[in-house]
Amino acid sequence: LGKLSGSTFCITGAMVTGTRDQVERLIEKHGGAVKSSVSKKVTYLVVGEGGGNNKAEAARKNGTQILTEEQLYTMMGEIMNLRSDQLLSREE
């Protein structure tokens, strides 16, 4: 059992720590499940850069808690490392 066991996540927007697939695998590694759309069964919506308003609105209607990527990593007890292409874009 992982720290995210029993929780279901949906991701919207670009993640700064990796591709969405990589972040989804990390959630699953910690025992969480990942869905592609927000429903009443989704516990958390993780909002990245440019995250969709439709998913955020659906989350509010369903009572789904909205998290930042940083909050997700804190829940997992993981260190948030930026992708190398994100580091470069932040230095420009």
Wavefront OBJ file of the C-alpha trace (Angstrom):
o trace
v 0.000 0.000 0.000
v 1.326 3.395 -1.004
v 0.738 6.891 0.282
v -1.893 7.478 -2.417
v -3.788 4.191 -1.965
v -7.530 4.648 -2.321
v -7.153 7.983 -4.138
v -7.940 8.639 -7.786
v -6.291 11.444 -9.750
v -6.864 13.322 -12.990
v -4.135 15.512 -14.508
v -4.630 18.640 -16.594
v -1.990 20.919 -18.083
v 1.742 20.476 -18.566
v 3.765 18.977 -15.740
v 7.152 20.537 -14.960
v 8.687 17.353 -13.511
v 8.140 15.061 -16.484
v 5.664 14.034 -19.106
v 2.108 13.378 -18.006
v 2.756 9.664 -18.552
v 5.752 9.808 -16.197
v 3.734 11.629 -13.517
v 0.859 9.133 -13.946
v 3.283 6.218 -13.447
v 4.640 7.885 -10.299
v 1.100 8.274 -8.925
v 0.434 4.593 -9.667
v 3.756 3.617 -8.049
v 2.471 5.260 -4.855
v -0.813 3.348 -5.016
v -3.029 5.951 -6.686
v -5.193 5.471 -9.757
v -5.312 7.882 -12.705
v -8.335 8.753 -14.844
v -8.444 10.848 -18.022
v -11.500 12.880 -17.027
v -12.988 14.324 -13.852
v -15.940 12.468 -12.346
v -17.378 11.974 -8.870
v -14.953 9.043 -8.490
v -11.897 11.310 -8.880
v -10.421 12.413 -5.538
v -7.891 14.970 -6.810
v -7.353 17.081 -9.925
v -3.675 17.943 -10.424
v -3.396 21.223 -12.342
v -0.208 21.967 -14.259
v 0.788 24.869 -16.477
v -2.019 25.771 -18.865
v -4.459 23.427 -17.115
v -7.940 23.208 -18.567
v -10.781 25.291 -17.175
v -13.321 22.602 -18.104
v -11.661 20.038 -15.833
v -11.281 22.587 -13.025
v -14.975 23.507 -13.314
v -15.969 19.821 -13.300
v -13.769 19.312 -10.219
v -15.517 22.152 -8.391
v -18.958 20.771 -9.292
v -18.002 17.270 -8.108
v -16.268 18.388 -4.918
v -12.915 17.123 -6.229
v -9.929 18.640 -4.447
v -7.610 20.644 -6.722
v -3.850 20.249 -6.226
v -0.761 21.829 -7.706
v 1.992 19.543 -8.934
v 4.057 20.592 -5.905
v 1.250 19.544 -3.529
v 1.069 16.162 -5.280
v 4.787 15.573 -4.725
v 4.452 16.569 -1.063
v 1.643 13.988 -0.659
v 3.894 11.314 -2.166
v 6.913 12.334 -0.089
v 8.884 12.826 -3.307
v 11.320 15.578 -4.238
v 10.063 17.640 -7.159
v 12.793 17.769 -9.819
v 12.242 19.861 -12.929
v 12.644 18.282 -16.370
v 15.800 19.430 -18.155
v 13.782 21.241 -20.870
v 11.855 23.064 -18.143
v 15.126 24.157 -16.515
v 16.334 25.588 -19.826
v 13.122 27.483 -20.505
v 13.219 29.049 -17.048
v 16.779 30.353 -17.567
v 15.958 32.171 -20.823
l 1 2 3 4 5 6 7 8 9 10 11 12 13 14 15 16 17 18 19 20 21 22 23 24 25 26 27 28 29 30 31 32 33 34 35 36 37 38 39 40 41 42 43 44 45 46 47 48 49 50 51 52 53 54 55 56 57 58 59 60 61 62 63 64 65 66 67 68 69 70 71 72 73 74 75 76 77 78 79 80 81 82 83 84 85 86 87 88 89 90 91 92
